[in-house]
Amino acid sequence: MTYKKLIRNSIIATVAVGLFSGAPVNVLAADLNELQKQQQELQQQKANIDESIHEKEHEVSVLESKQVNAAAELEALVKSITETNAKLQNQQQEVAVTNAEVTKLKGEIKELQNNIQERFDLLKDRARAIQVNGNSQAYVNVILASDNFSDFIDRATMVTTLVSADKDIMAEQKKDEDKLSSKQKETETKLASLKKLATEIALSKNNLESQKSQKDELILAIAAEKDLTQQQKNDLLSKQGALSADEQKVAGNIQAEKDRQAQAALELAAARKASAERAAKEAAAKAATAKASSKTMTRTESPAEQPSEAVSIPSIGSGSSTGMFIKPAAGILTSGFSDRTNPVTGQHESHKGQDIAAGGIVPVYAAAGGTVVFSGFGAPGSGYGGYGYVVEIDHGNGYQTLYGHMRAGSLQVVAGQSVAQGQGIGIMGSTGQSTGQHLHFEIHKNGVPVNPAPYI
């Protein structure tokens, strides 16, 4: 074997040792990249959740502000209701006083009526006496029947006294009649004033209590929404904690993989170095042996080349890897009696009446005369939920009408009150489940909603 062949074989052996020592580096790099990709995905998810948590915190803050405002408005309404109740109590006291005055006036009126009747009877008796004794000239005849001037004077004085007495009676009669008329008017005025005051206070109380019902519902809705939002925030925080734990675990795996790769690299370098040193020593030893053999051959054998040893080069492998009713409000018909999609809920439903829309302050009138069944805010469970401020009127003969979504505080009637056709009952609004100002108008026949079009 020549020295050059020996060196070439040593290099091949060294390369082969290097290629087959330690774990495959590209596979480790692929595992590390996958872990780092997982880490980035977890960080992105955490960032998204952080943003959602901030949004929920803002929503909770807004809802808390709404709660404070609604509570303040509710407190103001309760205060107004308390004041209105105090006014009602005062008004009831005034009613008691006025009723006493009315009773007294009625007594005075009765007395005046008796006096007037007595005088009327007296005057009738006098007139009847004049008619029986003669004609309307009876007083004159008495004077003309005098015998002398002195008698004439006496008779004239008597007649004058009688006539004067009749005049006094008639004057008192006129005075008492005027007084009677005045007291009757005074009584009627007081009663009308009390009735008007009672109606105004009742309307005010009804509107305030309706607004309180609306605020109660609003506060409950805000509280429910706040609880839901807080729960969603808590769920996000829980997910955030789980992702942080996963991120820490992946980060630990990444560091462990980096440490393992670094250790593998050190071990590979050490193995390569040791293999190279062994190969060099073996090559040097073989070279020395070859040199010694060469000298011996020179002395004892012919200079012919000895047969060379067969050198085995290891192979390098590769890896894989009807007209009865009037129109209740001015405006245009925006939705009739039909099936439709609810603009608020998005659900398919049967629209049980007509929607009449208009801008500005639009009065709502009773479509026909009747008795008010309900006047207030349609709270959930009341049978009028979703209608906002609503009035229902019973017209008899099985007919009722309903007026929904009216403006808060605008109701002009109370339950039990009789109303005439065309009487104002409120103002068009957009309360309850409503997307804009309009009046929802229904006609019921025997409790079943019917199309209002043929009846108006």
C-alpha positions as CSV (number, residue, x, y, z in Angstrom):
1,M,0.0,0.0,0.0
2,T,1.4,3.4,-1.0
3,Y,1.4,6.4,1.5
4,K,-1.0,8.3,-0.7
5,K,-3.5,5.5,-0.7
6,L,-3.3,5.2,3.1
7,I,-3.9,8.9,3.6
8,R,-6.9,8.8,1.1
9,N,-8.4,5.9,3.0
10,S,-8.0,7.7,6.3
11,I,-9.8,10.8,5.1
12,I,-12.7,8.7,3.8
13,A,-13.0,7.0,7.1
14,T,-13.0,10.3,9.0
15,V,-15.8,11.7,6.8
16,A,-17.8,8.5,7.3
17,V,-17.5,8.7,11.1
18,G,-18.6,12.4,11.0
19,L,-21.7,11.7,8.9
20,F,-22.9,8.9,11.0
21,S,-22.2,10.3,14.5
22,G,-25.0,12.1,16.6
23,A,-28.7,12.9,15.7
24,P,-29.7,14.4,12.3
25,V,-29.5,18.2,12.7
26,N,-32.2,19.1,10.1
27,V,-34.8,17.0,12.0
28,L,-34.1,18.9,15.3
29,A,-34.3,22.2,13.4
30,A,-37.7,21.2,12.0
31,D,-39.0,20.3,15.6
32,L,-37.7,23.7,16.9
33,N,-39.4,25.6,14.1
34,E,-42.7,23.8,14.8
35,L,-42.5,24.7,18.5
36,Q,-41.7,28.4,17.7
37,K,-44.7,28.4,15.3
38,Q,-46.9,27.1,18.1
39,Q,-45.5,29.8,20.4
40,Q,-46.3,32.6,17.9
41,E,-49.9,31.2,17.4
42,L,-50.4,31.2,21.1
43,Q,-49.1,34.7,21.5
44,Q,-51.5,35.9,18.7
45,Q,-54.4,34.2,20.4
46,K,-53.5,35.9,23.6
47,A,-53.3,39.3,21.9
48,N,-56.7,38.7,20.4
49,I,-58.2,37.8,23.8
50,D,-56.5,40.8,25.4
51,E,-58.3,43.0,22.8
52,S,-61.6,41.3,23.5
53,I,-61.1,41.7,27.3
54,H,-60.5,45.4,26.9
55,E,-63.7,45.6,24.8
56,K,-65.7,43.8,27.5
57,E,-64.2,46.1,30.2
58,H,-65.3,49.1,28.1
59,E,-68.8,47.6,27.7
60,V,-69.0,46.9,31.4
61,S,-68.0,50.5,32.1
62,V,-70.6,51.9,29.7
63,L,-73.3,49.6,31.3
64,E,-72.3,50.8,34.8
65,S,-72.7,54.4,33.6
66,K,-76.1,53.5,32.2
67,Q,-77.0,51.9,35.5
68,V,-76.0,55.0,37.5
69,N,-78.1,57.2,35.1
70,A,-81.1,55.0,35.1
71,A,-81.0,54.7,39.0
72,A,-80.8,58.5,39.2
73,E,-83.8,58.9,36.8
74,L,-85.7,56.2,38.8
75,E,-85.0,58.1,42.0
76,A,-86.3,61.3,40.5
77,L,-89.4,59.5,39.3
78,V,-90.0,58.0,42.7
79,K,-89.6,61.4,44.2
80,S,-92.1,62.8,41.7
81,I,-94.5,60.0,42.5
82,T,-94.2,60.7,46.2
83,E,-94.9,64.4,45.6
84,T,-97.8,63.5,43.4
85,N,-99.2,61.2,46.1
86,A,-98.9,64.1,48.6
87,K,-100.8,66.3,46.1
88,L,-103.4,63.6,45.9
89,Q,-103.7,63.5,49.7
90,N,-104.0,67.3,49.8
91,Q,-106.6,67.2,47.0
92,Q,-108.5,64.6,48.9
93,Q,-108.6,66.9,51.9
94,E,-109.7,69.7,49.6
95,V,-112.4,67.4,48.4
96,A,-113.6,66.8,51.9
97,V,-113.6,70.5,52.7
98,T,-115.3,71.3,49.4
99,N,-117.9,68.6,49.9
100,A,-118.7,70.1,53.3
101,E,-119.1,73.5,51.6
102,V,-121.2,71.9,48.9
103,T,-123.4,70.3,51.5
104,K,-123.8,73.7,53.2
105,L,-124.5,75.4,49.9
106,K,-127.1,72.7,49.2
107,G,-128.7,73.5,52.5
108,E,-128.7,77.2,51.7
109,I,-130.1,76.5,48.3
110,K,-132.9,74.4,49.8
111,E,-133.7,77.3,52.2
112,L,-133.7,79.8,49.4
113,Q,-135.9,77.5,47.3
114,N,-138.4,77.3,50.2
115,N,-138.4,81.1,50.7
116,I,-138.8,81.6,47.0
117,Q,-141.7,79.1,46.9
118,E,-143.4,80.8,49.9
119,R,-143.2,84.2,48.4
120,F,-144.4,82.8,45.1
121,D,-147.4,81.4,46.9
122,L,-148.0,84.7,48.6
123,L,-147.9,86.6,45.4
124,K,-150.2,84.1,43.8
125,D,-152.7,84.6,46.7
126,R,-152.6,88.3,46.3
127,A,-153.1,88.0,42.6
128,R,-156.0,85.6,43.2
129,A,-157.6,88.0,45.7
130,I,-157.4,90.9,43.2
131,Q,-158.9,88.7,40.6
132,V,-161.8,87.6,42.9
133,N,-162.5,91.2,44.1
134,G,-162.5,92.7,40.7
135,N,-160.0,93.3,38.0
136,S,-156.6,94.8,37.8
137,Q,-158.0,98.2,38.8
138,A,-158.8,97.0,42.3
139,Y,-156.3,99.3,44.0
140,V,-157.7,102.3,42.0
141,N,-161.3,101.4,42.9
142,V,-160.3,101.4,46.6
143,I,-159.1,105.0,46.3
144,L,-162.1,106.2,44.2
145,A,-164.5,104.8,46.7
146,S,-163.4,107.4,49.4
147,D,-166.1,109.7,50.8
148,N,-163.9,112.8,51.2
149,F,-160.4,114.0,50.8
150,S,-159.3,112.8,54.2
151,D,-160.7,109.4,53.5
152,F,-159.0,109.6,50.1
153,I,-155.7,110.2,51.8
154,D,-156.2,107.3,54.2
155,R,-157.1,104.9,51.4
156,A,-154.2,106.1,49.1
157,T,-151.8,105.6,52.0
158,M,-153.1,102.1,52.6
159,V,-152.9,101.3,48.8
160,T,-149.3,102.7,48.7
161,T,-148.4,100.6,51.7
162,L,-149.8,97.4,50.0
163,V,-148.1,98.2,46.7
164,S,-144.9,98.9,48.5
165,A,-145.1,95.6,50.4
166,D,-145.7,93.7,47.1
167,K,-142.6,95.5,45.6
168,D,-140.5,94.5,48.6
169,I,-141.7,90.9,48.3
170,M,-140.8,90.9,44.6
171,A,-137.5,92.6,45.2
172,E,-136.6,90.0,47.8
173,Q,-137.9,87.3,45.5
174,K,-135.6,88.6,42.8
175,K,-132.6,88.9,45.2
176,D,-133.1,85.3,46.5
177,E,-133.4,84.0,42.9
178,D,-130.2,85.7,41.9
179,K,-128.5,84.4,45.1
180,L,-129.8,80.9,44.3
181,S,-128.5,81.0,40.8
182,S,-125.1,82.3,42.1
183,K,-124.8,79.6,44.7
184,Q,-125.7,76.9,42.2
185,K,-123.1,78.2,39.8
186,E,-120.6,78.4,42.7
187,T,-121.3,74.8,43.6
188,E,-121.0,73.6,40.0
189,T,-117.7,75.6,39.6
190,K,-116.2,74.0,42.7
191,L,-117.3,70.5,41.7
192,A,-116.0,71.0,38.1
193,S,-112.7,72.4,39.5
194,L,-112.3,69.4,41.8
195,K,-113.1,67.0,39.0
196,K,-110.6,68.6,36.7
197,L,-107.9,68.7,39.4
198,A,-108.5,65.0,40.2
199,T,-108.2,64.1,36.5
200,E,-105.0,66.0,36.1
201,I,-103.4,64.5,39.2
202,A,-104.5,61.0,38.2
203,L,-103.1,61.5,34.7
204,S,-99.8,62.7,36.2
205,K,-99.6,59.8,38.6
206,N,-100.4,57.3,35.8
207,N,-97.7,58.7,33.5
208,L,-95.1,58.8,36.3
209,E,-95.9,55.2,37.4
210,S,-95.7,54.1,33.8
211,Q,-92.3,55.7,33.4
212,K,-91.2,54.0,36.6
213,S,-92.2,50.6,35.2
214,Q,-90.1,51.4,32.1
215,K,-87.1,52.4,34.2
216,D,-87.5,49.3,36.3
217,E,-87.4,47.2,33.1
218,L,-84.5,49.1,31.8
219,I,-82.5,48.6,35.0
220,L,-83.2,44.9,35.0
221,A,-82.1,44.7,31.3
222,I,-78.9,46.6,32.0
223,A,-78.1,44.5,35.0
224,A,-78.6,41.3,32.9
225,E,-76.5,42.6,30.1
226,K,-73.8,43.6,32.5
227,D,-73.8,40.2,34.2
228,L,-73.6,38.5,30.7
229,T,-70.7,40.8,29.6
230,Q,-68.9,40.2,32.9
231,Q,-69.3,36.5,32.5
232,Q,-67.9,36.8,28.9
233,K,-65.0,38.7,30.3
234,N,-64.4,36.1,32.9
235,D,-64.5,33.3,30.2
236,L,-61.9,35.3,28.2
237,L,-59.7,35.7,31.3
238,S,-59.9,31.9,31.9
239,K,-58.9,31.2,28.3
240,Q,-56.1,33.7,28.6
241,G,-54.8,31.9,31.7
242,A,-55.0,28.6,29.8
243,L,-53.1,30.0,26.8
244,S,-50.4,31.5,29.2
245,A,-49.9,28.1,30.7
246,D,-49.7,26.5,27.2
247,E,-47.3,29.3,26.1
248,Q,-45.0,28.7,29.1
249,K,-45.1,25.0,28.4
250,V,-44.1,25.5,24.8
251,A,-41.4,28.0,25.8
252,G,-40.0,25.4,28.2
253,N,-40.1,22.8,25.4
254,I,-38.3,25.3,23.0
255,Q,-35.6,25.9,25.6
256,A,-35.2,22.2,26.3
257,E,-35.0,21.6,22.5
258,K,-32.4,24.3,22.2
259,D,-30.4,22.9,25.1
260,R,-30.7,19.4,23.6
261,Q,-29.5,20.6,20.2
262,A,-26.6,22.5,21.8
263,Q,-25.6,19.4,23.7
264,A,-25.9,17.2,20.6
265,A,-23.8,19.7,18.7
266,L,-21.1,19.6,21.4
267,E,-21.2,15.8,21.5
268,L,-21.0,15.7,17.6
269,A,-18.0,18.0,17.6
270,A,-16.3,16.0,20.3
271,A,-16.9,12.7,18.5
272,R,-15.6,14.2,15.2
273,K,-12.5,15.5,17.0
274,A,-11.9,12.1,18.7
275,S,-12.5,10.2,15.4
276,A,-10.2,12.5,13.5
277,E,-7.5,12.0,16.2
278,R,-7.9,8.2,16.0
279,A,-7.8,8.2,12.3
280,A,-4.7,10.3,12.3
281,K,-3.0,8.0,14.8
282,E,-4.0,4.9,12.8
283,A,-2.8,6.5,9.6
284,A,0.5,7.5,11.2
285,A,0.9,3.9,12.6
286,K,0.1,2.4,9.2
287,A,2.5,4.8,7.5
288,A,5.3,3.8,9.9
289,T,4.6,0.1,9.4
290,A,4.5,0.6,5.6
291,K,7.8,2.4,5.8
292,A,9.4,-0.4,7.8
293,S,8.1,-3.0,5.4
294,S,9.4,-1.1,2.5
295,K,12.9,-1.2,3.9
296,T,12.8,-4.9,4.6
297,M,11.6,-5.7,1.1
298,T,14.5,-3.7,-0.3
299,R,16.9,-6.0,1.4
300,T,15.2,-9.4,0.9
301,E,12.9,-9.3,-2.1
302,S,12.7,-8.0,-5.6
303,P,11.6,-4.5,-6.2
304,A,8.3,-5.7,-7.7
305,E,5.2,-4.1,-6.2
306,Q,3.5,-6.2,-3.6
307,P,-0.2,-6.8,-4.1
308,S,-2.2,-3.9,-2.7
309,E,-4.8,-4.5,0.0
310,A,-8.4,-4.0,-0.9
311,V,-9.7,-0.9,0.8
312,S,-13.3,-1.0,1.7
313,I,-15.0,2.5,1.4
314,P,-18.1,2.6,3.5
315,S,-21.2,3.7,1.6
316,I,-23.1,6.8,2.7
317,G,-26.8,6.2,3.3
318,S,-29.6,8.8,3.1
319,G,-32.4,9.5,5.6
320,S,-36.3,10.4,5.1
321,S,-38.6,12.4,7.0
322,T,-115.6,49.5,8.1
323,G,-116.1,53.0,8.9
324,M,-117.1,52.3,12.6
325,F,-113.8,54.0,13.7
326,I,-111.9,57.1,12.7
327,K,-108.2,57.1,11.8
328,P,-106.5,57.5,15.2
329,A,-103.5,59.7,14.0
330,A,-102.2,61.6,11.1
331,G,-99.5,60.0,9.0
332,I,-98.8,57.4,6.3
333,L,-99.4,53.7,6.5
334,T,-96.0,52.0,6.7
335,S,-97.1,48.5,7.6
336,G,-100.5,46.8,7.3
337,F,-102.3,43.8,8.8
338,S,-100.1,40.9,7.4
339,D,-97.3,38.5,7.9
340,R,-93.9,40.1,8.0
341,T,-90.4,40.0,9.5
342,N,-90.2,41.9,12.8
343,P,-87.7,44.9,12.2
344,V,-86.5,44.7,15.8
345,T,-86.2,40.9,16.5
346,G,-85.8,39.7,12.9
347,Q,-88.3,37.0,13.5
348,H,-91.2,36.1,11.2
349,E,-94.5,37.1,12.8
350,S,-98.1,38.0,12.1
351,H,-98.5,41.8,12.2
352,K,-101.8,42.3,14.1
353,G,-102.5,45.9,13.2
354,Q,-101.5,48.9,11.2
355,D,-98.4,51.1,11.6
356,I,-99.1,54.8,11.0
357,A,-95.9,57.0,10.9
358,A,-95.3,60.8,11.0
359,G,-92.7,63.2,12.3
360,G,-93.0,65.9,14.9
361,I,-95.6,66.1,17.7
362,V,-98.5,64.0,16.4
363,P,-101.6,63.6,18.7
364,V,-103.3,60.2,19.0
365,Y,-107.1,60.1,19.2
366,A,-109.6,57.5,20.4
367,A,-110.9,55.8,17.2
368,A,-114.3,55.5,18.8
369,G,-116.0,56.2,22.1
370,G,-115.7,53.7,25.0
371,T,-114.0,52.9,28.3
372,V,-110.2,52.8,28.9
373,V,-109.1,49.3,29.8
374,F,-105.4,50.0,30.2
375,S,-103.2,53.1,30.1
376,G,-99.5,52.7,31.0
377,F,-96.2,51.1,30.1
378,G,-96.3,47.6,28.6
379,A,-93.9,45.8,30.9
380,P,-93.0,42.1,30.2
381,G,-95.7,39.8,31.6
382,S,-98.4,42.5,31.6
383,G,-100.0,41.4,28.3
384,Y,-98.7,44.6,26.6
385,G,-95.0,43.8,26.5
386,G,-93.2,45.4,23.6
387,Y,-95.9,48.0,23.0
388,G,-94.1,50.7,25.1
389,Y,-96.6,53.3,26.3
390,V,-100.0,51.8,25.3
391,V,-103.7,52.5,25.7
392,E,-106.5,49.9,25.2
393,I,-110.2,51.0,24.9
394,D,-113.3,48.8,25.1
395,H,-116.0,50.0,22.7
396,G,-118.7,47.4,23.6
397,N,-120.3,44.9,21.2
398,G,-117.1,42.8,21.3
399,Y,-114.8,45.6,19.9
400,Q,-111.6,46.9,21.4
401,T,-108.8,49.1,20.0
402,L,-105.1,49.3,21.0
403,Y,-102.7,52.2,20.5
404,G,-99.0,51.3,21.0
405,H,-95.5,52.9,21.1
406,M,-96.8,56.3,22.3
407,R,-94.4,59.0,23.8
408,A,-93.3,58.6,27.4
409,G,-95.3,60.9,29.7
410,S,-97.8,61.8,27.0
411,L,-100.8,59.6,28.2
412,Q,-103.9,61.7,28.6
413,V,-106.3,59.0,30.0
414,V,-106.4,56.5,32.8
415,A,-108.0,53.1,33.2
416,G,-111.7,53.2,33.9
417,Q,-112.1,56.6,32.2
418,S,-114.9,57.1,29.6
419,V,-113.6,58.7,26.3
420,A,-115.4,60.1,23.3
421,Q,-114.5,59.4,19.6
422,G,-111.8,61.8,18.6
423,Q,-110.7,62.6,22.2
424,G,-106.9,62.9,22.7
425,I,-105.3,60.0,24.5
426,G,-101.6,60.6,23.9
427,I,-98.7,61.5,21.5
428,M,-97.2,59.3,18.8
429,G,-93.7,58.1,19.9
430,S,-91.2,55.2,19.5
431,T,-91.3,53.4,22.9
432,G,-91.1,49.6,23.3
433,Q,-90.0,47.4,20.4
434,S,-89.9,50.2,17.8
435,T,-87.4,51.4,15.2
436,G,-88.9,54.9,14.7
437,Q,-91.7,57.2,15.6
438,H,-95.1,55.6,14.6
439,L,-98.4,54.5,16.1
440,H,-99.2,50.8,16.2
441,F,-103.1,50.5,15.9
442,E,-105.1,47.3,16.4
443,I,-108.8,46.5,16.3
444,H,-110.0,43.4,18.2
445,K,-113.3,41.7,17.6
446,N,-114.3,39.3,20.4
447,G,-110.7,39.2,21.5
448,V,-109.3,38.4,18.0
449,P,-107.2,41.0,16.0
450,V,-108.9,41.9,12.7
451,N,-107.7,44.0,9.8
452,P,-108.4,47.7,10.7
453,A,-108.7,48.8,7.0
454,P,-112.4,47.9,6.5
455,Y,-113.4,49.5,9.7
456,I,-111.8,53.0,9.2
